[in-house]
């Protein structure tokens, strides 16, 4: 979709039987996730906030994944780029223009995963 975008990887934990209730399922471990490549996407800063207190000042920068509105990404998924791994921490939104029906891009808020 984006001429100079990149391919990112969406990782989703597989569902496994719940050990406490075999009739239900729960998220499995991250060691063998379902993987989906999302071509033509990009991760960029979406906003910054100045967080100041009496003893220190810092600026927090939020990241978002921008991709096709139809990309299969849900809260709890991980997004892997060449440089970092991010967790999807908020509901993905793909706004549609109410006058024309145009739906340009999906913005997915991310949180960097360490370790």
N, CA, C and O atoms as CSV, one atom per row, in Angstrom:
chain,resi,resn,atom,element,x,y,z
A,1,UNK,N,N,0.816,-1.181,0.000
A,1,UNK,CA,C,0.000,0.000,0.000
A,1,UNK,C,C,0.868,1.256,0.000
A,1,UNK,O,O,0.610,2.181,-0.771
A,2,UNK,N,N,1.889,1.302,0.851
A,2,UNK,CA,C,2.777,2.455,0.896
A,2,UNK,C,C,3.973,2.180,0.005
A,2,UNK,O,O,4.628,1.146,0.142
A,3,UNK,N,N,4.257,3.083,-0.891
A,3,UNK,CA,C,5.308,2.887,-1.875
A,3,UNK,C,C,6.642,2.530,-1.240
A,3,UNK,O,O,7.386,1.712,-1.781
A,4,UNK,N,N,6.951,3.131,-0.107
A,4,UNK,CA,C,8.222,2.864,0.553
A,4,UNK,C,C,8.020,2.140,1.881
A,4,UNK,O,O,8.852,2.243,2.782
A,5,UNK,N,N,6.929,1.417,1.998
A,5,UNK,CA,C,6.632,0.661,3.211
A,5,UNK,C,C,7.536,-0.556,3.336
A,5,UNK,O,O,8.400,-0.802,2.494
A,6,UNK,N,N,7.321,-1.299,4.390
A,6,UNK,CA,C,8.107,-2.506,4.650
A,6,UNK,C,C,7.164,-3.654,4.980
A,6,UNK,O,O,5.993,-3.437,5.291
A,7,UNK,N,N,7.673,-4.857,4.911
A,7,UNK,CA,C,6.902,-6.016,5.331
A,7,UNK,C,C,7.166,-6.240,6.810
A,7,UNK,O,O,8.313,-6.375,7.236
A,8,UNK,N,N,6.092,-6.279,7.588
A,8,UNK,CA,C,6.198,-6.593,9.005
A,8,UNK,C,C,5.529,-7.946,9.229
A,8,UNK,O,O,4.762,-8.419,8.391
A,9,UNK,N,N,5.827,-8.550,10.353
A,9,UNK,CA,C,5.267,-9.858,10.665
A,9,UNK,C,C,4.326,-9.739,11.851
A,9,UNK,O,O,4.682,-9.179,12.888
A,10,UNK,N,N,3.121,-10.270,11.689
A,10,UNK,CA,C,2.157,-10.332,12.785
A,10,UNK,C,C,2.275,-11.717,13.408
A,10,UNK,O,O,2.187,-12.726,12.708
A,11,UNK,N,N,2.473,-11.766,14.724
A,11,UNK,CA,C,2.527,-13.034,15.451
A,11,UNK,C,C,1.335,-13.108,16.392
A,11,UNK,O,O,1.033,-12.150,17.104
A,12,UNK,N,N,0.660,-14.255,16.389
A,12,UNK,CA,C,-0.500,-14.462,17.260
A,12,UNK,C,C,-0.350,-15.807,17.955
A,12,UNK,O,O,-0.084,-16.825,17.317
A,13,UNK,N,N,-0.523,-15.795,19.270
A,13,UNK,CA,C,-0.427,-17.051,20.011
A,13,UNK,C,C,-1.554,-17.986,19.601
A,13,UNK,O,O,-2.693,-17.560,19.411
A,14,UNK,N,N,-1.218,-19.276,19.466
A,14,UNK,CA,C,-2.221,-20.280,19.127
A,14,UNK,C,C,-3.087,-20.557,20.345
A,14,UNK,O,O,-2.649,-20.411,21.486
A,15,UNK,N,N,-4.314,-20.956,20.083
A,15,UNK,CA,C,-5.234,-21.297,21.159
A,15,UNK,C,C,-4.982,-22.746,21.581
A,15,UNK,O,O,-4.803,-23.623,20.735
A,16,UNK,N,N,-4.969,-22.988,22.889
A,16,UNK,CA,C,-4.763,-24.334,23.435
A,16,UNK,C,C,-5.860,-24.614,24.453
A,16,UNK,O,O,-6.489,-23.682,24.955
A,17,UNK,N,N,-6.098,-25.892,24.766
A,17,UNK,CA,C,-7.119,-26.200,25.777
A,17,UNK,C,C,-6.748,-25.589,27.130
A,17,UNK,O,O,-5.589,-25.619,27.545
A,18,UNK,N,N,-7.743,-25.045,27.797
A,18,UNK,CA,C,-7.544,-24.468,29.123
A,18,UNK,C,C,-7.329,-25.617,30.113
A,18,UNK,O,O,-8.177,-26.504,30.210
A,19,UNK,N,N,-6.204,-25.619,30.855
A,19,UNK,CA,C,-5.945,-26.728,31.775
A,19,UNK,C,C,-6.960,-26.808,32.916
A,19,UNK,O,O,-7.104,-27.856,33.544
A,20,UNK,N,N,-7.656,-25.717,33.183
A,20,UNK,CA,C,-8.636,-25.702,34.267
A,20,UNK,C,C,-10.050,-25.999,33.793
A,20,UNK,O,O,-10.917,-26.343,34.596
A,21,UNK,N,N,-10.284,-25.869,32.494
A,21,UNK,CA,C,-11.593,-26.147,31.915
A,21,UNK,C,C,-11.395,-26.639,30.492
A,21,UNK,O,O,-11.269,-25.823,29.579
A,22,UNK,N,N,-11.363,-27.952,30.273
A,22,UNK,CA,C,-11.084,-28.515,28.942
A,22,UNK,C,C,-12.087,-28.116,27.856
A,22,UNK,O,O,-11.804,-28.275,26.668
A,23,UNK,N,N,-13.256,-27.600,28.249
A,23,UNK,CA,C,-14.242,-27.163,27.258
A,23,UNK,C,C,-13.927,-25.777,26.702
A,23,UNK,O,O,-14.554,-25.344,25.736
A,24,UNK,N,N,-12.967,-25.081,27.297
A,24,UNK,CA,C,-12.577,-23.740,26.877
A,24,UNK,C,C,-11.142,-23.752,26.351
A,24,UNK,O,O,-10.406,-24.719,26.546
A,25,UNK,N,N,-10.754,-22.660,25.679
A,25,UNK,CA,C,-9.379,-22.522,25.223
A,25,UNK,C,C,-8.774,-21.257,25.800
A,25,UNK,O,O,-9.489,-20.361,26.248
A,26,UNK,N,N,-7.465,-21.195,25.785
A,26,UNK,CA,C,-6.729,-20.032,26.274
A,26,UNK,C,C,-5.538,-19.790,25.352
A,26,UNK,O,O,-5.203,-20.650,24.537
A,27,UNK,N,N,-4.900,-18.633,25.474
A,27,UNK,CA,C,-3.726,-18.345,24.652
A,27,UNK,C,C,-2.573,-19.254,25.038
A,27,UNK,O,O,-2.287,-19.445,26.220
A,28,UNK,N,N,-1.913,-19.814,24.030
A,28,UNK,CA,C,-0.747,-20.651,24.251
A,28,UNK,C,C,0.513,-19.819,24.413
A,28,UNK,O,O,0.437,-18.592,24.474
A,29,UNK,N,N,1.673,-20.467,24.483
A,29,UNK,CA,C,2.933,-19.740,24.647
A,29,UNK,C,C,3.357,-19.051,23.345
A,29,UNK,O,O,2.826,-19.333,22.271
A,30,UNK,N,N,4.332,-18.136,23.475
A,30,UNK,CA,C,4.837,-17.397,22.324
A,30,UNK,C,C,5.864,-18.192,21.519
A,30,UNK,O,O,6.333,-17.697,20.494
A,31,UNK,N,N,6.230,-19.398,21.937
A,31,UNK,CA,C,7.316,-20.116,21.267
A,31,UNK,C,C,6.938,-20.670,19.888
A,31,UNK,O,O,7.831,-21.010,19.112
A,32,UNK,N,N,5.646,-20.773,19.559
A,32,UNK,CA,C,5.221,-21.274,18.253
A,32,UNK,C,C,3.969,-20.523,17.786
A,32,UNK,O,O,2.897,-21.121,17.695
A,33,UNK,N,N,4.090,-19.208,17.484
A,33,UNK,CA,C,2.903,-18.427,17.123
A,33,UNK,C,C,2.472,-18.643,15.677
A,33,UNK,O,O,3.245,-19.116,14.843
A,34,UNK,N,N,1.210,-18.283,15.398
A,34,UNK,CA,C,0.748,-18.180,14.004
A,34,UNK,C,C,1.377,-16.910,13.442
A,34,UNK,O,O,1.387,-15.870,14.100
A,35,UNK,N,N,1.902,-17.003,12.222
A,35,UNK,CA,C,2.630,-15.887,11.623
A,35,UNK,C,C,1.934,-15.449,10.341
A,35,UNK,O,O,1.520,-16.277,9.530
A,36,UNK,N,N,1.810,-14.128,10.169
A,36,UNK,CA,C,1.234,-13.541,8.966
A,36,UNK,C,C,2.100,-12.363,8.559
A,36,UNK,O,O,2.359,-11.474,9.369
A,37,UNK,N,N,2.548,-12.347,7.311
A,37,UNK,CA,C,3.304,-11.196,6.806
A,37,UNK,C,C,2.328,-10.130,6.337
A,37,UNK,O,O,1.337,-10.423,5.668
A,38,UNK,N,N,2.627,-8.878,6.700
A,38,UNK,CA,C,1.819,-7.737,6.282
A,38,UNK,C,C,2.722,-6.852,5.424
A,38,UNK,O,O,3.524,-6.089,5.962
A,39,UNK,N,N,2.603,-6.943,4.100
A,39,UNK,CA,C,3.471,-6.150,3.222
A,39,UNK,C,C,3.004,-4.699,3.122
A,39,UNK,O,O,1.835,-4.392,3.359
A,40,UNK,N,N,3.931,-3.817,2.770
A,40,UNK,CA,C,3.606,-2.431,2.493
A,40,UNK,C,C,3.150,-1.629,3.699
A,40,UNK,O,O,2.450,-0.628,3.547
A,41,UNK,N,N,3.534,-2.054,4.895
A,41,UNK,CA,C,3.143,-1.349,6.121
A,41,UNK,C,C,4.307,-0.514,6.626
A,41,UNK,O,O,5.401,-0.571,6.066
A,42,UNK,N,N,4.080,0.259,7.678
A,42,UNK,CA,C,5.192,0.914,8.343
A,42,UNK,C,C,4.853,1.223,9.792
A,42,UNK,O,O,3.691,1.430,10.142
A,43,UNK,N,N,5.881,1.250,10.626
A,43,UNK,CA,C,5.748,1.607,12.033
A,43,UNK,C,C,6.344,2.995,12.186
A,43,UNK,O,O,7.467,3.252,11.753
A,44,UNK,N,N,5.581,3.890,12.807
A,44,UNK,CA,C,6.032,5.270,12.968
A,44,UNK,C,C,5.501,5.830,14.274
A,44,UNK,O,O,4.597,5.266,14.890
A,45,UNK,N,N,6.079,6.948,14.686
A,45,UNK,CA,C,5.599,7.639,15.873
A,45,UNK,C,C,4.212,8.200,15.581
A,45,UNK,O,O,3.978,8.793,14.528
A,46,UNK,N,N,3.306,8.007,16.518
A,46,UNK,CA,C,1.954,8.521,16.316
A,46,UNK,C,C,1.672,9.752,17.167
A,46,UNK,O,O,0.865,10.603,16.792
A,47,UNK,N,N,2.346,9.845,18.323
A,47,UNK,CA,C,2.160,11.025,19.171
A,47,UNK,C,C,3.259,11.072,20.219
A,47,UNK,O,O,3.956,10.084,20.450
A,48,UNK,N,N,3.404,12.217,20.843
A,48,UNK,CA,C,4.348,12.390,21.948
A,48,UNK,C,C,3.633,13.132,23.064
A,48,UNK,O,O,2.744,13.947,22.820
A,49,UNK,N,N,4.042,12.832,24.304
A,49,UNK,CA,C,3.472,13.518,25.457
A,49,UNK,C,C,4.592,13.911,26.403
A,49,UNK,O,O,5.477,13.112,26.707
A,50,UNK,N,N,4.541,15.145,26.860
A,50,UNK,CA,C,5.520,15.647,27.813
A,50,UNK,C,C,5.044,15.266,29.209
A,50,UNK,O,O,4.025,15.766,29.686
A,51,UNK,N,N,5.789,14.379,29.860
A,51,UNK,CA,C,5.440,13.923,31.198
A,51,UNK,C,C,6.448,14.523,32.159
A,51,UNK,O,O,7.615,14.130,32.177
A,52,UNK,N,N,5.996,15.471,32.954
A,52,UNK,CA,C,6.899,16.161,33.869
A,52,UNK,C,C,6.419,15.995,35.304
A,52,UNK,O,O,5.219,15.944,35.575
A,53,UNK,N,N,7.370,15.914,36.204
A,53,UNK,CA,C,7.064,15.879,37.631
A,53,UNK,C,C,8.018,16.843,38.325
A,53,UNK,O,O,8.805,17.525,37.668
A,54,UNK,N,N,7.948,16.899,39.630
A,54,UNK,CA,C,8.797,17.824,40.374
A,54,UNK,C,C,10.269,17.446,40.290
A,54,UNK,O,O,11.137,18.304,40.449
A,55,UNK,N,N,10.559,16.172,40.041
A,55,UNK,CA,C,11.957,15.714,40.042
A,55,UNK,C,C,12.532,15.406,38.671
A,55,UNK,O,O,13.752,15.325,38.530
A,56,UNK,N,N,11.690,15.230,37.652
A,56,UNK,CA,C,12.231,14.926,36.329
A,56,UNK,C,C,11.241,15.283,35.229
A,56,UNK,O,O,10.053,15.494,35.468
A,57,UNK,N,N,11.773,15.340,34.026
A,57,UNK,CA,C,10.963,15.630,32.855
A,57,UNK,C,C,11.313,14.618,31.776
A,57,UNK,O,O,12.486,14.311,31.565
A,58,UNK,N,N,10.307,14.103,31.098
A,58,UNK,CA,C,10.555,13.155,30.019
A,58,UNK,C,C,9.477,13.292,28.960
A,58,UNK,O,O,8.391,13.809,29.223
A,59,UNK,N,N,9.787,12.825,27.770
A,59,UNK,CA,C,8.832,12.814,26.672
A,59,UNK,C,C,8.610,11.363,26.267
A,59,UNK,O,O,9.555,10.656,25.919
A,60,UNK,N,N,7.366,10.928,26.315
A,60,UNK,CA,C,7.012,9.575,25.901
A,60,UNK,C,C,6.473,9.629,24.483
A,60,UNK,O,O,5.595,10.436,24.178
A,61,UNK,N,N,6.995,8.773,23.617
A,61,UNK,CA,C,6.557,8.733,22.228
A,61,UNK,C,C,5.840,7.419,21.964
A,61,UNK,O,O,6.381,6.346,22.229
A,62,UNK,N,N,4.635,7.503,21.448
A,62,UNK,CA,C,3.850,6.322,21.120
A,62,UNK,C,C,4.117,5.928,19.669
A,62,UNK,O,O,4.330,6.786,18.812
A,63,UNK,N,N,4.103,4.630,19.406
A,63,UNK,CA,C,4.288,4.100,18.054
A,63,UNK,C,C,2.982,3.480,17.578
A,63,UNK,O,O,2.171,3.015,18.379
A,64,UNK,N,N,2.795,3.480,16.277
A,64,UNK,CA,C,1.644,2.832,15.660
A,64,UNK,C,C,2.084,2.119,14.396
A,64,UNK,O,O,3.042,2.522,13.736
A,65,UNK,N,N,1.371,1.056,14.072
A,65,UNK,CA,C,1.525,0.358,12.804
A,65,UNK,C,C,0.469,0.913,11.864
A,65,UNK,O,O,-0.707,0.991,12.220
A,66,UNK,N,N,0.883,1.296,10.671
A,66,UNK,CA,C,-0.029,1.782,9.641
A,66,UNK,C,C,-0.027,0.761,8.510
A,66,UNK,O,O,1.025,0.432,7.961
A,67,UNK,N,N,-1.224,0.256,8.162
A,67,UNK,CA,C,-1.300,-0.805,7.149
A,67,UNK,C,C,-2.691,-0.821,6.514
A,67,UNK,O,O,-3.549,-0.001,6.840
A,68,UNK,N,N,-2.891,-1.763,5.611
A,68,UNK,CA,C,-4.179,-1.938,4.935
A,68,UNK,C,C,-5.295,-2.101,5.964
A,68,UNK,O,O,-5.086,-2.741,6.994
A,69,UNK,N,N,-6.473,-1.537,5.708
A,69,UNK,CA,C,-7.584,-1.665,6.651
A,69,UNK,C,C,-8.045,-3.105,6.881
A,69,UNK,O,O,-8.674,-3.399,7.898
A,70,UNK,N,N,-7.738,-3.993,5.950
A,70,UNK,CA,C,-8.195,-5.375,6.062
A,70,UNK,C,C,-7.178,-6.303,6.730
A,70,UNK,O,O,-7.435,-7.501,6.852
A,71,UNK,N,N,-6.034,-5.778,7.161
A,71,UNK,CA,C,-5.008,-6.617,7.784
A,71,UNK,C,C,-5.558,-7.261,9.055
A,71,UNK,O,O,-6.220,-6.605,9.859
A,72,UNK,N,N,-5.279,-8.544,9.223
A,72,UNK,CA,C,-5.768,-9.324,10.364
A,72,UNK,C,C,-4.861,-9.106,11.574
A,72,UNK,O,O,-3.909,-9.857,11.788
A,73,UNK,N,N,-5.164,-8.072,12.362
A,73,UNK,CA,C,-4.390,-7.742,13.557
A,73,UNK,C,C,-5.373,-7.491,14.694
A,73,UNK,O,O,-6.343,-6.750,14.532
A,74,UNK,N,N,-5.117,-8.116,15.854
A,74,UNK,CA,C,-5.988,-7.991,17.016
A,74,UNK,C,C,-5.198,-7.572,18.243
A,74,UNK,O,O,-3.973,-7.689,18.267
A,75,UNK,N,N,-5.892,-7.087,19.258
A,75,UNK,CA,C,-5.259,-6.776,20.539
A,75,UNK,C,C,-4.596,-8.047,21.064
A,75,UNK,O,O,-5.190,-9.125,21.035
A,76,UNK,N,N,-3.362,-7.912,21.543
A,76,UNK,CA,C,-2.619,-9.058,22.062
A,76,UNK,C,C,-1.625,-9.641,21.073
A,76,UNK,O,O,-0.727,-10.384,21.468
A,77,UNK,N,N,-1.770,-9.315,19.779
A,77,UNK,CA,C,-0.810,-9.781,18.775
A,77,UNK,C,C,0.514,-9.066,18.961
A,77,UNK,O,O,0.587,-8.026,19.617
A,78,UNK,N,N,1.557,-9.633,18.378
A,78,UNK,CA,C,2.854,-8.972,18.324
A,78,UNK,C,C,3.162,-8.599,16.882
A,78,UNK,O,O,2.811,-9.320,15.948
A,79,UNK,N,N,3.830,-7.455,16.719
A,79,UNK,CA,C,4.275,-6.988,15.407
A,79,UNK,C,C,5.793,-6.967,15.441
A,79,UNK,O,O,6.394,-6.319,16.297
A,80,UNK,N,N,6.410,-7.676,14.511
A,80,UNK,CA,C,7.869,-7.765,14.454
A,80,UNK,C,C,8.374,-7.037,13.217
A,80,UNK,O,O,7.955,-7.321,12.095
A,81,UNK,N,N,9.287,-6.087,13.444
A,81,UNK,CA,C,9.968,-5.396,12.353
A,81,UNK,C,C,11.424,-5.824,12.396
A,81,UNK,O,O,11.819,-6.616,13.253
A,82,UNK,N,N,12.221,-5.303,11.476
A,82,UNK,CA,C,13.648,-5.631,11.476
A,82,UNK,C,C,14.335,-5.069,12.715
A,82,UNK,O,O,15.364,-5.593,13.139
A,83,UNK,N,N,13.781,-4.010,13.301
A,83,UNK,CA,C,14.448,-3.324,14.411
A,83,UNK,C,C,13.876,-3.626,15.789
A,83,UNK,O,O,14.593,-3.491,16.780
A,84,UNK,N,N,12.603,-4.031,15.889
A,84,UNK,CA,C,11.986,-4.166,17.207
A,84,UNK,C,C,10.778,-5.098,17.159
A,84,UNK,O,O,10.308,-5.495,16.093
A,85,UNK,N,N,10.299,-5.427,18.352
A,85,UNK,CA,C,9.068,-6.211,18.506
A,85,UNK,C,C,8.100,-5.368,19.331
A,85,UNK,O,O,8.470,-4.799,20.358
A,86,UNK,N,N,6.857,-5.299,18.865
A,86,UNK,CA,C,5.838,-4.498,19.525
A,86,UNK,C,C,4.629,-5.360,19.855
A,86,UNK,O,O,4.352,-6.348,19.175
A,87,UNK,N,N,3.911,-4.975,20.906
A,87,UNK,CA,C,2.663,-5.616,21.299
A,87,UNK,C,C,1.515,-4.697,20.903
A,87,UNK,O,O,1.590,-3.486,21.116
A,88,UNK,N,N,0.460,-5.256,20.332
A,88,UNK,CA,C,-0.733,-4.468,20.031
A,88,UNK,C,C,-1.481,-4.290,21.343
A,88,UNK,O,O,-1.964,-5.260,21.927
A,89,UNK,N,N,-1.577,-3.037,21.807
A,89,UNK,CA,C,-2.150,-2.786,23.129
A,89,UNK,C,C,-3.471,-2.039,23.101
A,89,UNK,O,O,-4.009,-1.706,24.158
A,90,UNK,N,N,-4.004,-1.769,21.927
A,90,UNK,CA,C,-5.297,-1.094,21.808
A,90,UNK,C,C,-5.995,-1.594,20.546
A,90,UNK,O,O,-5.365,-2.132,19.636
A,91,UNK,N,N,-7.281,-1.406,20.517
A,91,UNK,CA,C,-8.085,-1.877,19.390
A,91,UNK,C,C,-7.668,-1.186,18.091
A,91,UNK,O,O,-7.617,0.043,18.039
A,92,UNK,N,N,-7.370,-1.957,17.042
A,92,UNK,CA,C,-7.056,-1.352,15.739
A,92,UNK,C,C,-8.264,-0.590,15.187
A,92,UNK,O,O,-9.405,-1.034,15.320
A,93,UNK,N,N,-8.000,0.546,14.576
A,93,UNK,CA,C,-9.060,1.374,14.002
A,93,UNK,C,C,-8.788,1.632,12.525
A,93,UNK,O,O,-7.667,1.963,12.138
A,94,UNK,N,N,-9.807,1.480,11.717
A,94,UNK,CA,C,-9.718,1.784,10.290
A,94,UNK,C,C,-10.894,2.702,9.957
A,94,UNK,O,O,-11.931,2.248,9.474
A,95,UNK,N,N,-10.720,3.990,10.219
A,95,UNK,CA,C,-11.794,4.960,10.024
A,95,UNK,C,C,-12.170,5.084,8.554
A,95,UNK,O,O,-11.327,4.975,7.665
A,96,UNK,N,N,-13.450,5.314,8.326
A,96,UNK,CA,C,-13.982,5.509,6.985
A,96,UNK,C,C,-14.573,6.907,6.881
A,96,UNK,O,O,-15.295,7.354,7.772
A,97,UNK,N,N,-14.261,7.595,5.785
A,97,UNK,CA,C,-14.819,8.921,5.558
A,97,UNK,C,C,-16.331,8.778,5.385
A,97,UNK,O,O,-16.778,8.032,4.514
A,98,UNK,N,N,-17.132,9.483,6.201
A,98,UNK,CA,C,-18.581,9.323,6.126
A,98,UNK,C,C,-19.217,9.918,4.865
A,98,UNK,O,O,-20.365,9.609,4.548
A,99,UNK,N,N,-18.491,10.756,4.157
A,99,UNK,CA,C,-19.038,11.391,2.961
A,99,UNK,C,C,-18.718,10.626,1.688
A,99,UNK,O,O,-19.520,10.591,0.755
A,100,UNK,N,N,-17.536,10.012,1.656
A,100,UNK,CA,C,-17.106,9.349,0.419
A,100,UNK,C,C,-16.956,7.836,0.552
A,100,UNK,O,O,-16.921,7.128,-0.454
A,101,UNK,N,N,-16.864,7.328,1.802
A,101,UNK,CA,C,-16.633,5.903,2.008
A,101,UNK,C,C,-15.177,5.515,1.891
A,101,UNK,O,O,-14.839,4.336,1.999
A,102,UNK,N,N,-14.302,6.496,1.669
A,102,UNK,CA,C,-12.863,6.238,1.519
A,102,UNK,C,C,-12.285,5.775,2.843
A,102,UNK,O,O,-12.537,6.376,3.887
A,103,UNK,N,N,-11.513,4.708,2.794
A,103,UNK,CA,C,-10.877,4.133,3.978
A,103,UNK,C,C,-9.387,4.004,3.692
A,103,UNK,O,O,-8.952,2.988,3.149
A,104,UNK,N,N,-8.593,5.020,4.049
A,104,UNK,CA,C,-7.215,5.078,3.602
A,104,UNK,C,C,-6.263,4.106,4.272
A,104,UNK,O,O,-5.431,3.504,3.592
A,105,UNK,N,N,-6.357,3.933,5.587
A,105,UNK,CA,C,-5.335,3.173,6.298
A,105,UNK,C,C,-5.858,2.768,7.671
A,105,UNK,O,O,-6.779,3.384,8.208
A,106,UNK,N,N,-5.267,1.745,8.216
A,106,UNK,CA,C,-5.579,1.303,9.572
A,106,UNK,C,C,-4.429,1.714,10.487
A,106,UNK,O,O,-3.266,1.458,10.174
A,107,UNK,N,N,-4.744,2.346,11.608
A,107,UNK,CA,C,-3.720,2.695,12.595
A,107,UNK,C,C,-3.869,1.763,13.786
A,107,UNK,O,O,-4.951,1.624,14.355
A,108,UNK,N,N,-2.749,1.118,14.158
A,108,UNK,CA,C,-2.769,0.154,15.252
A,108,UNK,C,C,-1.759,0.593,16.305
A,108,UNK,O,O,-0.555,0.500,16.069
A,109,UNK,N,N,-2.223,1.073,17.475
A,109,UNK,CA,C,-1.312,1.504,18.540
A,109,UNK,C,C,-0.461,0.339,19.047
A,109,UNK,O,O,-0.952,-0.778,19.210
A,110,UNK,N,N,0.820,0.617,19.292
A,110,UNK,CA,C,1.775,-0.409,19.702
A,110,UNK,C,C,2.495,-0.022,20.983
A,110,UNK,O,O,2.571,1.150,21.350
A,111,UNK,N,N,3.019,-1.039,21.650
A,111,UNK,CA,C,3.882,-0.855,22.806
A,111,UNK,C,C,5.102,-1.751,22.596
A,111,UNK,O,O,4.950,-2.933,22.292
A,112,UNK,N,N,6.301,-1.208,22.754
A,112,UNK,CA,C,7.504,-1.989,22.504
A,112,UNK,C,C,7.649,-3.102,23.533
A,112,UNK,O,O,7.423,-2.894,24.725
A,113,UNK,N,N,8.032,-4.296,23.054
A,113,UNK,CA,C,8.258,-5.452,23.912
A,113,UNK,C,C,9.741,-5.586,24.143
A,113,UNK,O,O,10.519,-5.557,23.189
A,114,UNK,N,N,10.151,-5.731,25.383
A,114,UNK,CA,C,11.573,-5.933,25.662
A,114,UNK,C,C,11.783,-7.343,26.154
A,114,UNK,O,O,10.948,-7.907,26.861
A,115,UNK,N,N,12.917,-7.907,25.766
A,115,UNK,CA,C,13.269,-9.243,26.218
A,115,UNK,C,C,12.797,-10.353,25.354
A,115,UNK,O,O,13.047,-11.519,25.657
